[in-house]
Amino acid sequence: MTTEYRLIHFNCARPLGAFNMENEFVRVFMAILPRIFSDADSFEGLHWHTHGIRRPNGDWYGMQHAFPYPDGLAAPDVCTMAGWKSVETLREFSYGGHTHPAGMRRLANQLDRSDGASFVLWWAPRGEHFTMQDGWDKLQSLRKNGPTKDAFSLDHLMAKPVAA
C-alpha cells in the first residue's frame, strides 16, 4: 500500500482593535469570506478547508458562532486550516487567486503580529484528520522551536516525504 502525502497549512489572523462590526478589518473580512470560500471550494489543488475562531482563553468556535463577541474580551485569532495537493497549488491560490490576494493585502496592516509566525505547514498522510487545536499546536511549535520537519514555513520548506 502506497502512502500519499498532502500539504496542510494552518494560519491565524488577529485583528487590531475590538472584534465587532465597527472594526474595518472585521467588517471587510466577513464580507469577503463567502467569496473566498466559494473560490476555495472550486479550486482544484485544494482538498479541504475549515475555519474557526480561537478566543484568548483557548475556546474554539466555528465561524458561524463568531458573533456576538463579548465586549471587552481581547480579539480572537481567526484561523484557517486546509489540505493542499502541493506547495505550488497553495501559492497559486494564496497569491494568484481571484479574491484571496486582494482581500488579504487590503487587511494586512490591520493585524496584530506580536506573537510571531502566523502561518505553519506540515506534510501529512492523505486521509489523516486534524482539529483546529492540532493546527494551533503546530503553530506554537514553529513559534517556539523554529522550522522542523513537523512544522515549517514557506520560507523554510521541508521536502514532501517519499510515498512508501
Phi and psi restraints in degrees (value plus and minus 20) as a CYANA .aco file:
   2 THR   PHI    -116.0   -76.0
   2 THR   PSI     112.1   152.1
   3 THR   PHI    -113.2   -73.2
   3 THR   PSI     100.6   140.6
   4 GLU   PHI    -117.3   -77.3
   4 GLU   PSI     126.1   166.1
   5 TYR   PHI    -133.1   -93.1
   5 TYR   PSI     130.4   170.4
   6 ARG   PHI    -148.9  -108.9
   6 ARG   PSI     139.1   179.1
   7 LEU   PHI    -112.3   -72.3
   7 LEU   PSI     109.7   149.7
   8 ILE   PHI    -129.1   -89.1
   8 ILE   PSI     117.8   157.8
   9 HIS   PHI    -146.6  -106.6
   9 HIS   PSI     127.4   167.4
  10 PHE   PHI    -156.7  -116.7
  10 PHE   PSI     111.7   151.7
  11 ASN   PHI    -161.4  -121.4
  11 ASN   PSI     135.0   175.0
  12 CYS   PHI    -148.7  -108.7
  12 CYS   PSI     122.9   162.9
  13 ALA   PHI    -149.1  -109.1
  13 ALA   PSI     101.9   141.9
  14 ARG   PHI    -130.6   -90.6
  14 ARG   PSI      93.2   133.2
  15 PRO   PHI     -90.3   -50.3
  15 PRO   PSI     128.7   168.7
  16 LEU   PHI     -94.2   -54.2
  16 LEU   PSI     125.4   165.4
  17 GLY   PHI      66.0   106.0
  17 GLY   PSI    -191.6  -151.6
  18 ALA   PHI     -89.9   -49.9
  18 ALA   PSI     126.3   166.3
  19 PHE   PHI    -113.8   -73.8
  19 PHE   PSI      62.6   102.6
  20 ASN   PHI    -171.7  -131.7
  20 ASN   PSI     153.7   193.7
  21 MET   PHI     -94.2   -54.2
  21 MET   PSI     -23.4    16.6
  22 GLU   PHI    -101.8   -61.8
  22 GLU   PSI     -38.5     1.5
  23 ASN   PHI     -99.5   -59.5
  23 ASN   PSI     104.7   144.7
  24 GLU   PHI     -77.5   -37.5
  24 GLU   PSI     -62.4   -22.4
  25 PHE   PHI     -76.6   -36.6
  25 PHE   PSI     -71.4   -31.4
  26 VAL   PHI     -81.6   -41.6
  26 VAL   PSI     -66.3   -26.3
  27 ARG   PHI     -81.0   -41.0
  27 ARG   PSI     -69.0   -29.0
  28 VAL   PHI     -88.2   -48.2
  28 VAL   PSI     -65.5   -25.5
  29 PHE   PHI     -77.8   -37.8
  29 PHE   PSI     -68.8   -28.8
  30 MET   PHI     -85.8   -45.8
  30 MET   PSI     -49.5    -9.5
  31 ALA   PHI     -92.9   -52.9
  31 ALA   PSI     -56.3   -16.3
  32 ILE   PHI    -109.2   -69.2
  32 ILE   PSI     -35.5     4.5
  33 LEU   PHI     -74.0   -34.0
  33 LEU   PSI     -67.1   -27.1
  34 PRO   PHI     -78.6   -38.6
  34 PRO   PSI     -56.6   -16.6
  35 ARG   PHI     -90.1   -50.1
  35 ARG   PSI     -60.1   -20.1
  36 ILE   PHI     -84.8   -44.8
  36 ILE   PSI     -63.7   -23.7
  37 PHE   PHI     -81.4   -41.4
  37 PHE   PSI     -60.8   -20.8
  38 SER   PHI     -83.8   -43.8
  38 SER   PSI     -65.2   -25.2
  39 ASP   PHI     -80.8   -40.8
  39 ASP   PSI     -62.4   -22.4
  40 ALA   PHI     -82.7   -42.7
  40 ALA   PSI     -62.1   -22.1
  41 ASP   PHI     -82.3   -42.3
  41 ASP   PSI     -47.5    -7.5
  42 SER   PHI    -123.3   -83.3
  42 SER   PSI     -16.6    23.4
  43 PHE   PHI    -103.7   -63.7
  43 PHE   PSI     102.3   142.3
  44 GLU   PHI     -83.0   -43.0
  44 GLU   PSI     -52.8   -12.8
  45 GLY   PHI    -104.9   -64.9
  45 GLY   PSI     -19.5    20.5
  46 LEU   PHI    -125.5   -85.5
  46 LEU   PSI     100.6   140.6
  47 HIS   PHI     -99.6   -59.6
  47 HIS   PSI     -62.2   -22.2
  48 TRP   PHI    -183.6  -143.6
  48 TRP   PSI     141.5   181.5
  49 HIS   PHI    -170.7  -130.7
  49 HIS   PSI     129.1   169.1
  50 THR   PHI    -164.6  -124.6
  50 THR   PSI     137.8   177.8
  51 HIS   PHI    -162.2  -122.2
  51 HIS   PSI     133.0   173.0
  52 GLY   PHI    -186.1  -146.1
  52 GLY   PSI     151.3   191.3
  53 ILE   PHI    -135.1   -95.1
  53 ILE   PSI     108.6   148.6
  54 ARG   PHI    -131.1   -91.1
  54 ARG   PSI      91.5   131.5
  55 ARG   PHI     -92.4   -52.4
  55 ARG   PSI     140.4   180.4
  56 PRO   PHI     -75.6   -35.6
  56 PRO   PSI     -45.7    -5.7
  57 ASN   PHI    -102.9   -62.9
  57 ASN   PSI     -20.2    19.8
  58 GLY   PHI      75.1   115.1
  58 GLY   PSI     -23.7    16.3
  59 ASP   PHI     -94.0   -54.0
  59 ASP   PSI     119.9   159.9
  60 TRP   PHI    -124.2   -84.2
  60 TRP   PSI     120.8   160.8
  61 TYR   PHI    -155.0  -115.0
  61 TYR   PSI     124.6   164.6
  62 GLY   PHI     -89.1   -49.1
  62 GLY   PSI     139.3   179.3
  63 MET   PHI     -78.2   -38.2
  63 MET   PSI     -52.0   -12.0
  64 GLN   PHI     -88.0   -48.0
  64 GLN   PSI     -33.8     6.2
  65 HIS   PHI    -134.1   -94.1
  65 HIS   PSI       1.9    41.9
  66 ALA   PHI     -89.4   -49.4
  66 ALA   PSI     -50.8   -10.8
  67 PHE   PHI    -145.1  -105.1
  67 PHE   PSI     127.4   167.4
  68 PRO   PHI     -94.8   -54.8
  68 PRO   PSI     124.6   164.6
  69 TYR   PHI    -119.7   -79.7
  69 TYR   PSI     115.0   155.0
  70 PRO   PHI     -78.6   -38.6
  70 PRO   PSI     108.0   148.0
  71 ASP   PHI     -79.7   -39.7
  71 ASP   PSI     120.5   160.5
  72 GLY   PHI      64.7   104.7
  72 GLY   PSI     -32.1     7.9
  73 LEU   PHI    -101.8   -61.8
  73 LEU   PSI     115.8   155.8
  74 ALA   PHI     -75.3   -35.3
  74 ALA   PSI     132.0   172.0
  75 ALA   PHI     -78.1   -38.1
  75 ALA   PSI     124.5   164.5
  76 PRO   PHI    -103.2   -63.2
  76 PRO   PSI     151.0   191.0
  77 ASP   PHI    -110.2   -70.2
  77 ASP   PSI     105.6   145.6
  78 VAL   PHI    -115.3   -75.3
  78 VAL   PSI      96.0   136.0
  79 CYS   PHI    -139.4   -99.4
  79 CYS   PSI     129.6   169.6
  80 THR   PHI    -151.9  -111.9
  80 THR   PSI     121.2   161.2
  81 MET   PHI    -154.5  -114.5
  81 MET   PSI     119.6   159.6
  82 ALA   PHI    -170.6  -130.6
  82 ALA   PSI     135.0   175.0
  83 GLY   PHI    -129.3   -89.3
  83 GLY   PSI     107.9   147.9
  84 TRP   PHI    -138.5   -98.5
  84 TRP   PSI     134.6   174.6
  85 LYS   PHI     -88.1   -48.1
  85 LYS   PSI     -58.0   -18.0
  86 SER   PHI    -183.0  -143.0
  86 SER   PSI     150.2   190.2
  87 VAL   PHI     -82.2   -42.2
  87 VAL   PSI     -58.9   -18.9
  88 GLU   PHI     -82.4   -42.4
  88 GLU   PSI     -60.7   -20.7
  89 THR   PHI     -90.4   -50.4
  89 THR   PSI     -55.7   -15.7
  90 LEU   PHI     -80.2   -40.2
  90 LEU   PSI     -67.7   -27.7
  91 ARG   PHI     -83.9   -43.9
  91 ARG   PSI     -61.7   -21.7
  92 GLU   PHI     -78.4   -38.4
  92 GLU   PSI     -66.8   -26.8
  93 PHE   PHI     -89.4   -49.4
  93 PHE   PSI     -65.9   -25.9
  94 SER   PHI     -89.5   -49.5
  94 SER   PSI     -56.9   -16.9
  95 TYR   PHI    -132.5   -92.5
  95 TYR   PSI     -31.7     8.3
  96 GLY   PHI    -148.3  -108.3
  96 GLY   PSI     -16.0    24.0
  97 GLY   PHI     -92.7   -52.7
  97 GLY   PSI     156.9   196.9
  98 HIS   PHI     -93.1   -53.1
  98 HIS   PSI     -65.7   -25.7
  99 THR   PHI    -134.4   -94.4
  99 THR   PSI     -53.8   -13.8
 100 HIS   PHI     -80.0   -40.0
 100 HIS   PSI     -72.6   -32.6
 101 PRO   PHI     -80.5   -40.5
 101 PRO   PSI     -67.1   -27.1
 102 ALA   PHI     -84.8   -44.8
 102 ALA   PSI     -62.8   -22.8
 103 GLY   PHI     -84.2   -44.2
 103 GLY   PSI     -64.0   -24.0
 104 MET   PHI     -90.9   -50.9
 104 MET   PSI     -56.2   -16.2
 105 ARG   PHI     -81.6   -41.6
 105 ARG   PSI     -60.4   -20.4
 106 ARG   PHI     -82.9   -42.9
 106 ARG   PSI     -52.3   -12.3
 107 LEU   PHI    -118.4   -78.4
 107 LEU   PSI     -27.4    12.6
 108 ALA   PHI     -75.9   -35.9
 108 ALA   PSI     -57.2   -17.2
 109 ASN   PHI    -103.2   -63.2
 109 ASN   PSI     -14.9    25.1
 110 GLN   PHI    -131.7   -91.7
 110 GLN   PSI       2.5    42.5
 111 LEU   PHI    -130.9   -90.9
 111 LEU   PSI     122.6   162.6
 112 ASP   PHI    -105.1   -65.1
 112 ASP   PSI      92.9   132.9
 113 ARG   PHI    -129.4   -89.4
 113 ARG   PSI       0.6    40.6
 114 SER   PHI     -89.6   -49.6
 114 SER   PSI     -38.2     1.8
 115 ASP   PHI    -109.2   -69.2
 115 ASP   PSI     -20.8    19.2
 116 GLY   PHI      78.5   118.5
 116 GLY   PSI    -167.3  -127.3
 117 ALA   PHI     -70.3   -30.3
 117 ALA   PSI     122.7   162.7
 118 SER   PHI    -141.6  -101.6
 118 SER   PSI     -13.3    26.7
 119 PHE   PHI    -162.6  -122.6
 119 PHE   PSI     109.5   149.5
 120 VAL   PHI    -156.4  -116.4
 120 VAL   PSI     130.0   170.0
 121 LEU   PHI    -147.5  -107.5
 121 LEU   PSI     135.1   175.1
 122 TRP   PHI    -180.1  -140.1
 122 TRP   PSI     136.2   176.2
 123 TRP   PHI    -113.7   -73.7
 123 TRP   PSI     118.6   158.6
 124 ALA   PHI    -161.3  -121.3
 124 ALA   PSI     126.5   166.5
 125 PRO   PHI     -78.6   -38.6
 125 PRO   PSI     117.5   157.5
 126 ARG   PHI     -78.0   -38.0
 126 ARG   PSI     113.9   153.9
 127 GLY   PHI      79.7   119.7
 127 GLY   PSI     -35.9     4.1
 128 GLU   PHI     -94.1   -54.1
 128 GLU   PSI     118.1   158.1
 129 HIS   PHI    -129.6   -89.6
 129 HIS   PSI     131.2   171.2
 130 PHE   PHI    -154.9  -114.9
 130 PHE   PSI     130.6   170.6
 131 THR   PHI    -117.6   -77.6
 131 THR   PSI     147.1   187.1
 132 MET   PHI     -81.6   -41.6
 132 MET   PSI     -55.2   -15.2
 133 GLN   PHI     -83.1   -43.1
 133 GLN   PSI     -57.7   -17.7
 134 ASP   PHI     -78.8   -38.8
 134 ASP   PSI     -64.1   -24.1
 135 GLY   PHI     -83.4   -43.4
 135 GLY   PSI     -63.4   -23.4
 136 TRP   PHI     -78.8   -38.8
 136 TRP   PSI     -63.3   -23.3
 137 ASP   PHI     -83.4   -43.4
 137 ASP   PSI     -58.7   -18.7
 138 LYS   PHI     -82.8   -42.8
 138 LYS   PSI     -62.7   -22.7
 139 LEU   PHI     -83.3   -43.3
 139 LEU   PSI     -61.8   -21.8
 140 GLN   PHI     -83.9   -43.9
 140 GLN   PSI     -56.6   -16.6
 141 SER   PHI     -83.4   -43.4
 141 SER   PSI     -64.3   -24.3
 142 LEU   PHI     -82.3   -42.3
 142 LEU   PSI     -63.7   -23.7
 143 ARG   PHI     -81.8   -41.8
 143 ARG   PSI     -59.4   -19.4
 144 LYS   PHI    -102.2   -62.2
 144 LYS   PSI     -63.3   -23.3
 145 ASN   PHI    -127.3   -87.3
 145 ASN   PSI     -27.4    12.6
 146 GLY   PHI      56.4    96.4
 146 GLY   PSI    -196.0  -156.0
 147 PRO   PHI     -87.5   -47.5
 147 PRO   PSI     115.2   155.2
 148 THR   PHI    -155.0  -115.0
 148 THR   PSI     156.3   196.3
 149 LYS   PHI     -86.8   -46.8
 149 LYS   PSI     -39.6     0.4
 150 ASP   PHI    -116.5   -76.5
 150 ASP   PSI     -30.8     9.2
 151 ALA   PHI    -181.1  -141.1
 151 ALA   PSI      85.7   125.7
 152 PHE   PHI    -157.2  -117.2
 152 PHE   PSI    -199.0  -159.0
 153 SER   PHI    -146.1  -106.1
 153 SER   PSI     153.2   193.2
 154 LEU   PHI     -84.8   -44.8
 154 LEU   PSI     -47.6    -7.6
 155 ASP   PHI     -97.9   -57.9
 155 ASP   PSI     -39.3     0.7
 156 HIS   PHI    -154.8  -114.8
 156 HIS   PSI      44.1    84.1
 157 LEU   PHI     -86.5   -46.5
 157 LEU   PSI     126.1   166.1
 158 MET   PHI    -128.4   -88.4
 158 MET   PSI     123.6   163.6
 159 ALA   PHI     -84.6   -44.6
 159 ALA   PSI     125.4   165.4
 160 LYS   PHI     -83.2   -43.2
 160 LYS   PSI     111.7   151.7
 161 PRO   PHI     -79.6   -39.6
 161 PRO   PSI     128.2   168.2
 162 VAL   PHI     -93.5   -53.5
 162 VAL   PSI     112.2   152.2
 163 ALA   PHI     -80.2   -40.2
 163 ALA   PSI     113.6   153.6
